[in-house]
Amino acid sequence: MKRLFSAILMVVTAATTVMAQGQKGSGYPIGQVPFTSVKLEQGTFWGQRLLAARDVTVPLAFSKCESEGRYKNFIQCQNPSPDYPPSGFSFDDTDVYKTIEGASYLLQTFPDKKLKLYIDSVLNFVGKAQEPDGYLYTPRTMNPWHPHNWAGDKRWVSEEVLSHELYNLGHMVDAACAHYQATGSRLFLDIAKRYADCVVREVGPREGQACVVPGHQIAEMALARLYVLTGEKKYLDEAKFLLDYRGKTTIKNIYSQSHKPVVEQTEAWGHAVRAGYMYAGMADVAALTGDSAYLRAIDAITENIISKKYYITGGVGARHDGEAFGADYELPNLTAYNETCAAISMVYLFQRMFLLHGDSKYIDCLERTLYNGVISGMSMDGGRFFYPNPLSSDGKYKFNADGNTTRQPWFGCACCPSNLCRFIPSVPGYIYAVKDNKVYVNLFASNTANIQVGGKEVQIEQQTNYPWNGDINIKVLKNKAGAFDMAIRVPGWLNNPVPSDLYRFSDNDGDNDVANGYFITVNDQKVQGKLEKGYFVVNRQWKKGDIVNIHFDMPARTVVANNKVTDDRGCVAIERGPLVYCAEWADNKGIDVHHLLMPQNPLFYIEEGKTIENTECQIANSQAKRFSVTALKTNATEVSLNSDGTITQRPTTVTLIPYYAWNHRGTGKMDVWFANSLRGLDD
């Protein structure tokens, strides 16, 4: 197996694709165009990220499954023994599942027999670890006499605390669905169905069942997905039970969102990853069952996040204590937690809210989180990771897991690296959506897509250098659907940073107004379109060769937070297009970026193709040892306090880089928010 794995590390040639969540029968009014239908162009912004996942992240994750004993746990289950001391975490099985999920997406795009054989070899011993009734949980099965100390003395008794039995099920089912959709093989799907069937039999409200709900949510989303894939309603019923009984079982804890029934919850509280997965599961159940109470609750919770608990970078989770949401407007910068997994969970939630309501504001939030809160968690080379993602760094505060201040090559609790491993290849599936005869263009990235409109094929090609500029070209390559609507998202960042009063642009205060505009043409001619929920909708009899040209103005802009966000009072942030910018020590040597005072109307100079030397990269011959970004230069004042108590102000020029690109050159000071009055300066 080791020899086979080594060979795979050398020959994997895959890259891209996404979860097929908008399938027929998903219950959502709008369908997500699946990962099997969208091919990203290599060498582009997202093509580079997918290349890093293909060449580095997925092979690294597989190697860690071997070196860190994840595979060993499954193999030992074949011959249980009291001599096997369960170690690590009770959720370590999910590292294997998530890595297979990411590799499956890659397989669908670039078929590779050796990679498929390797996955099959892993699934062989995963399946053999399964108990006869379908139960599959290595922390107990390998040593049932002395199971993992988080597992409890029998099945399910510690599920609401730390066992993660249902969490493991959730990631297994998600991965198995992806593997089946990508390969057509039922090998993994049958394993996952047997475990799901075991859960359906043993966990529920009936006599003789364990009436428990997940301590860590995700099974709800996965079981809903399994129902959509198989049509077996028992899986949807189980997903709804796991949500319906929250707040009604033994454990009532705001940390795990079990403090009250989900339909009575209106605010985001507790562990941010658990919360995000649960909210996405609630949206699934609302769509699949038509439960209006679920819909009202998830609408209220999402609004609470966007209007009161959402960082300018799209991250969530203000508190290290409990990796949790804070109170309304509690958004510290240096001590922000903003776990990478929590950002990923927000993408899942925002996508589902769009599929429910067809409103572009949810894709606006998805885009902000994707370009800032998610990809900041993985280095450009794909081999180093953040657990939290703060908006400020003093070079000393050890914000990351395992007590450090830089991205790490792995973590003992590896949820974030393995989650990125499965998520990054899924990005193509968020680009388009369909409802009846309407094609939604949600994200802008160079790609070719085959889309079913009314059961008939439409093929389009998108070319763009987004997010570095706002020019997009969409060409119709084939159309068998006749007339249809093309609904092009007009990004929210043209007018407001977020769809609430949590942040607003400040550069339109006073005499130096800055305004973003846009225009859209078809075959170089202005077209009549109408705005619907943030989309510019063009209806026509599309023909092969038709070209849609889109232009969005993309000036750098200053942002202020709602005055109730105490940590950002007297400060501004800077963004351009979908990207939030920061000042880092490496570009501003000799300047204390914590002591910068921005003028009321700063002047920005766009520096295209700025090279960042990725000194943190440990991968030989990596193309990401040097990478380029569009940077900004602006005028500012550095303020220093003299020993006699007087203040010195020194005019200076500051270089800003996209937030996701920080910390590629070692530890030092970084800021997203800058004072624009003396009260906003750090002490």
Disulfide bonds with the S-S distance in Angstrom:
none
